[in-house]
Amino acid sequence: MKAFARLYEELDRTTSTNAKVAAMAAYFRSAPAGDAAWALFFLTQRKIKRLLPTRVLWELTLEMTGMPGWLLEHCYAAVGDGAELVALLVDRPVDRPPAEDLSLERWMEERVLPLKDMDLAAQARAMREYWSDLETLEILVLNKIITGEFRVGASATLAIRALAQVAGVPQPIMAHRVMGDWPPSAGFFQHLLAPEPEHRLDSHPYPFFLASPLEEDPASLGARAEWMAEWKWDGIRAQLVRRGGATYVWSRGEELVTERFPEVIAGATHLPEGTVLDGELLAFRDQVLPFAVLQKRIGRQKLTPSILADAPVAFMAYDVLEEGGEDLRERPLSERRARLEALLARAAAPALRASPVVEGSGWPDLARVREEARARNVEGLMLKRLSSPYRTGRRRGDWWKWKIAPYTIDAVLIYAHPGHGRRATLFTDYTFAVWDQGELVPVAKAYSGLSDAEIAELDAWVRRHTRERFGPTRAVEPVQVFELAFEGIAASTRHRGGVAVRFPRILRWRKDKPAAEADTLDSVKALLTARA
């Protein structure tokens, strides 16, 4: 555990990408295979389910420290991270001898995972022992693991890059090897380090190819004839895998979501063995429905007949990555597209559709077609070079997303919340409101868009202008106005304002605008009509 905790500290303390990769590569080279497998599990942003309620940790902290609850609440408001707060407060008893430094693998398999089968009293006893055996940094890492909140300043891509260096294989091959579900075991880690690609599991998807935002005039891309255009769908990016007589549906976040989409699975039975399609899961009834309809399906644990009827789904395929067991990713898009259309025509399954090619004789003509995006419940256009292979990750040059301009509103900051990780001591997450009959009504939460300097300035302002505290959250004087942008809007009975916005972010701090001139709820709701 000590070695993994030191790795966590190294990653958290540096902003250098190369230093992060070097630290992870050094760990993978030196750690036992079982430890390395668990480390990779967490570094690629996989999580175990929360093993015990937060209140068990809270009550145990009060017991071990003798602190009153109000003081612990005050400390939490200052630190902003429960795992870190506990690690700072809980000390190993001075008369307790140093404990054996168990490996990360043994910690996970002998101590952490067994927590799920214990009652609350047994969990509290176990955690008291664990905290008493560990140093502060190790307690922090342990707390983050068991609460499912393990985050560190290194992306999954960097972890894969480090492991590829250790194995001496190209990064795309390593990215493919770690896709999907896998056991964090010594055997699996050794399989990852094999010099030659080994037989994949039938269920495994391919690493996704991601588009980059187009910020220039599309004419800068060259001749229109070299590019294919299609709609940028607003759904769940997914791969449909048909191998070994079974079907698997993977989200881009590497979550297996097969059971959520039975109509797509039924349609996939018409596909031949050894087929992998890339596409989008969409709410669909004769035409694409708003993303809010798809959310009805996502948010339900049980798929009742009424939910299936209210939120029908289709898989809009825009690429074929494998056919007949043959990897097609290096073939040009023009060939893959032709094979995709022929494949789906033979399948003739209503729930499987080919993403239509958007016609336009030139860039100006295509720009006019793009203006239809909102009426079609899409986000704009995708532009893909016809000669391009299917790459791994976000590689600029071949796939571009040409999105329509976002919706914008001016809203008032009313609440500030602490951030996470390195920003846990700063107020970086914000709640914004608009006016409704003289009252400010919350409409959006956002945490991105400000520069580091602006975050520091706003953090200092929040501390000076706090009106009330709710745990770590601060209610502030409603005087600061921010311009927000968001990609979509839908009516919502779950939100006080009656609307839900999609992907909100901060465009700018409107220091020039008084709060009284911020937008109203009526003007926000008018966007629903404009969208239709």
N, C-alpha and C positions, 0 to 999 in steps of 0.2 A: 504493500500500500504506500510505503514511503516514496518509492521511486515514481509512482503514478502521481502522487501529490506534488512532488517536485516538478514533474512535467507540467502539471496544471499551472503551477506558479510561474514557470518559465513562459508559457504561452500567454498568461494573463499580463505579464509585465512588459512584453515587447509588442511593438506595432509593426516590426519588420517581417514581411512575408517570408523572406529567406531564412530568417532566424527561427521562425515557427516551424518551417519545414525541416530545418536542420535538427531542431530539438526533437521533433517527432521521429525522424529517421534514426537518431541516436537511440531513442527509447526502443523502437521496434527491433533494432539490431541487438540490444543488450538484454531485453526483458525475456523471461521464459515465454514460450509460445502461448500458454494459457492466459498469462497476464496481458500479453500483447493483443490477444483476441478481444478480451474485455475492453481494453483501452481503445482499440479501433471501433468497437461497438459504440462507445460513448462519443468518440471524436467524430464519427460520421453521423452524429445527431440522432442515433437510435436511443430509445428510452425503455426502461422497465416501468411497469405500472406502479403508481403510488402504492407503497406497501403499508403505510400506516397513516392515520389522520394527523394533520398538523397539530391538533390540540394535544396529542400525546407528547410531542416535542415541546410544546409551549408549557404544559403543566410540569413536565419533568425539569425544564429549565428553571421554573419558579422554585421547585423543590430543591434542586441542587445548589442554586445560588442564594436562596433566601430572600430574593428581591420581591418587593410588592408588585402586583400586577400593573399598577399605573406607571411605575418606573420602567418596567419592561416595555410597555407600550411606547413610552417616550423614547427609549433607546431604539426601538424598531423604527419609529418615525425618523430618527436621525440617520440610522444605517441604511434602511430601505431594503434589506435583504435578510430574510429570516435565517437562512442557513449560515450566513456570515455572522449574524448577531449571536447565535447560539455558540458558534465556534470561538468567538471572542470572550464570551462570558463563562463558559464551562471549562474549568481547569482540572487537570489530572491531580488527584489527591497527592500531597507532598510526600506522604508516607507509603505511596504505592510504588513498587519497583517497576522499572521499564518492562513493558510487555513484549512478547515475541513479535517480530515484524513479519506478520503473515503476508503472503503474496496477495495480489489483487484477486487472482482467481479463487483462492481459498476464502477471502473475505466475501466475495460474491456468493459462492456456492455453499459455504458453511455458516455464514452469519447473516448476510443481507437477504438473500432470497427466502430463507426459512421464516423471516418475519411475517410473511403473508399468511402463514398457517397458525400464528399465535393469537391468543386473545389479547385484549388491551393491556391487561396487567403484565402478561409475559413480555409484550413488546416494550413496555416501560422498563422492566428489569433488564432486558437485553440491551436497550439503548444506554442505560446507565453504565453498564459494564463496558460497552463499546467506547463511549466518550471517555471513560476513565482510563482506557488503554491507549488512547491516541493523543498526538500533539495537535495544536490548534489548526494547522493547515490540513492535516488528515481529517479532522472532525468536519471542517468545511466541505471537503470533497465528499465525504461519506454522507453528510446531510443533503447535499445536492443530488446525489445518486438516489437515495431512498425516497426523496420527495418528487423525483421525476423532473427536477429543475436543473440538471447538469448542463451548463452552458459555459463555454470558454471561447476566448477570442481567436478561434481558428475554424475555418470552414471545413466541411466534409471534403471539398476539392483539394485543400491543402494536405489533409490527412492521406488522401489517395495518392497525391503527388509524392509524399514522403515514402509511402509504402512501395510505390513503383520504383523509386530510387533504390530501396533496399533489395527488392526482388530483381532489379535489373531488367524490367519489362517496360514497354511503352505505357504511358499513363492511360490511354483509352482501354487497353486490355485490362489493367488493374481496375478501372472504373466499372467495367463489365463484370469482373469477378466479384465485386462487393455489392452488386445490385441485388435487391430483393431480400427475402428473409434468409438468415443463416444463423447457425449456432455459434456463440462466442466460445469456441473450444480450441484446444491446442491443435487438434487435427485439422480443423478448418483453416487456422492461420497458416499452418504448414502447406496446405493446398494453395493458399494465396501466393506463397513465395515460390511455387514451382516455376522453372524457367520457361516452360512451354504451356500454352493455354490447354487446360484440361477440359474434359467433358462437362458441360454446364448442366445444372439441374433443369428439368423440363419447365419448371415454373418461372425461371429467371427472365426478366425483361432486359432490354438494352439500356445503356445510359442515354438520357434524353438530349436531343440537340435543341438549343435554345436560341431564339432570335434576339437581335439587338435593336434598340429603338432607332428609328430613322429620324435624324434631326436636320438633315439637309434636304434640298429639293431632290425628289426622286430622279430627275433628269441627270443628276450627278452619278447615277449608277450605270449610265451608258444606254445602249439601245434597248428600247422597250421589248423588242422581240426576244431578248436573251433572258427575260424574266417571266415567271408565272405569278399571277396574282390570285389570291383567294381571300375570303373573309377571315378576319381575326375573331374567332369564336370566343364567347364569354361563358365558359363552362369549367370542367375539370379536365386538365390535360392527363392523358392516360395511354397506356399500351395494353392492347388485347393480345394475349399469348395463347395459342392453340397448339399444345404439344402433348404427346403421351395419352391421347384420348381424353384430356381434360382441358378446361379453359380457365385462364387466370386474368384478372384485370388489376393492373397496378396504376396507382396515381403517380404523378411526378414526384411526390414526397416519399415514394417507395412504400406506400401503404397498400396492402392487399385489400381491395374493395369489391371483390368478386360477388359476394353475397348481397351487395346493395343494389345490383342491377340485373335482376333475373331475366328481363326481356333481351338484354344484350347477350347474356350467356346462351339463351335459347337460340338467338340468331347465329352465334358463333359455331353452333353445331353443324352449320352448313359450310363452314370453312374447311379446307383440307388440312391434314396434319402438317406440322412444321410451318405455321403461319404466325407472324407477329405484325400487328398493325399499330401505327401511331396515330393518335387522333384526340378527339375531345368528347367527353360525356356531356350531353346537353339535354335540358328539358325540351321536349319536342312533341308537338301534335300538329301535323300538317306543315308546320313551320316552327322555327326556333322560338321558344318562350323565354321570358326574362329569367335571369339567374335566380331571382327570388323564388321562382317556382321550383327550381332544382334544390334550393336550400330546404324546402319542405321535406324532400326525400332524404337529404343528408342528415337532418336533425332528428330523425326518428330512429329509435332503437328497433322497433318492430315495423315491418313493411306490411301494413294492412291493405286489403283490396281497395279501400277508399284512397289511401295514399298513392298506390300504384296508378289509380285512375286519375287522381288530381295532378300528379306530377309524372307523366309518362317520360321515358328517357330513350334517346337514341345515341349511338356511337358514330360521330362524324369523323370518318377516317381521311387522313390526308397524306399518309405515306405507308408503304409496305417495307418492312425491314428484313423480313425473312419469308421465303416462300419455298415449300417443299423441303424445309430444313436448311436451305441455302441462305447464307448471310448476304444480303443485297446492299448493305450500307455504302460500299465503295462504288456501286453503279451510279450513273448520273440520274438526277431527279426525273428527267424526261422519260427514262426507261422505267423507273420505279412507279411513276404516275400511270403509265400505260398498263403496267402489270397490276396495279391496284384496281383500276377501273374494270379490267377483265375479270379479276378475282371476285369483286363484289357483284358484277353482273351475273356470274355463274352461281354465286351464293343465293342471290335473290331473297335476302332477308330484310324485311322492313326496318328492323332496328339497327342495321348496318348500312351506312350511307357514305358515298364518296363526297368529300368536301368539294363543292362545285368550283370550277375555275371561273374567275371573274374576268369578263372580257373588257377590252378597252384598246382602241387602235393606237393610242399614244399616251404619254404621261398626262397631258391636260385632260384627255377624255377619261382616263382612269381616276383622276382627281375629282371629276364631276360625279362619277359613280360612287366614290368613297363618301360623298355627302349623304348617301342613303343609309349609312351604317346604323345610326341610332334607330331609324324606323324598322330596321331588320333585327334589332336586339343584338348587334355585334359591336365590336370596339374599334373597327377600322379595317385595314387591309394588311395581309401578309404578302411580302414580296420575296420570292425564292428564285435563285439563279437556276436555270434549267440544267446546267452542266454540273451542279454541285452534288457531292457525296453527302451522306448523312453523317454529320460529325458528332463529337461528344462535347457537351457543355455549351457555354456561350462563346462561340468563335465568330468574330466579326467578319463580314464580307459577303456571305452567301445567303443568309436569312435575315430579313429585316421586318420589323413590325411598324407599320405606318398608321399610327393611331389617330383618331379624330381628337380635336381639342377637348380637354376635360371640362366638366361643369366647374364653375367657381362661385364661391359666396364669400362674403365678409362676415366673420363671426367673432364673438367675444369670449375670451378665455375666462373660465369660471373655476376649474379645478386643475391642480397640478399633481402629478404622481411621480415617485422616484423611478429611475430607470433600472437597468439590470447590468450585471457584470461590472465592468470598469466604471459604468455610470450609475451605479447603485446609490451613490451619495449625492447625485444631482437630480433635480426635477426636470425630466426630459419627456414625460408622457403627459398629454394635455387633453382636457375636455372643453369643447367649445359649444356655445349656445347662440341662438338668434332670438329676436323679440317676438312675443305673441301677447297682444293686449297688455302691454306694459310690463310683462314678465319675461325673463330670460329662460328659454327652454333648451335643454341639451339636444344637439343634433349630430355630433361627431366627436370621435376621439382620434387624435393623430400624434405621432411621435417622430416623424421624419420631415426634413425640409429646412431645418435651421442649421446654420454653421456652428462650429464649436464655440466661436466667440459669442454668437447670439444665445446659445444655450447657457453659457456662463453668465451672461448679462441677465437673461430671464430668470435663471436660478436665484441670483442675488435679489432680483425684484420680488420674486415669489416669497422669499423669506422675510422681506420687509413689509409685505402687504398681505399677509395671511389674515383672514377673518375668522376661520374655524379650522379645526383639525379633526380628521376622521381616520385614526390610525396613522399610516404614513401619508395619507392624502391631505392636501391643503386646499381649502376653499379660499379663493383670492378676491381682492377687490375687482369688480367687473368693469375694467376700464381699458384693457389692452385688446386691440382688434387685430385679427390675422386673416389674410386671404387664404382660403382653403381650396384645394382642387380635389375632385373625385371623379371616378370613372363611370359610376352608375348610381341610380336612385330608384327606390321602389317604395310603395306604400307598405307600412308595417304596423301591425297591432301590438307588437312587442315593445315598441319604443314610444316614449312619452310624446314625442313630437309627431308621431304618426308616419314617419319616414325613416328609411335606412339608407345610408350612403355606402358606396363600395370603394375601397382603397383610398380613403381620405389621406391627404398629406398637406403640409404647410407650403404655400408658395412664397409668402413674404409677410413680414411684420409690418402692419399698417400703422406706424407711429403718427402718420399724418391724418388719421381718421378718428374722430371721437366715437365712443361706444354707442351713443345715441343714433349714429348713422349706420350701424351695422344692419345686415339684412333681417327681414321678418320671416316668420314661419310661412306666411302666405306666399312670399316670393320664392321660398325654397320649394314649397308644394307646387308652385306653378311650373317648376322644372319637370314634374311628372307629366304634365300636359305637353310641354315642349318635346319631351322624349318620345311621346306617342305620335 
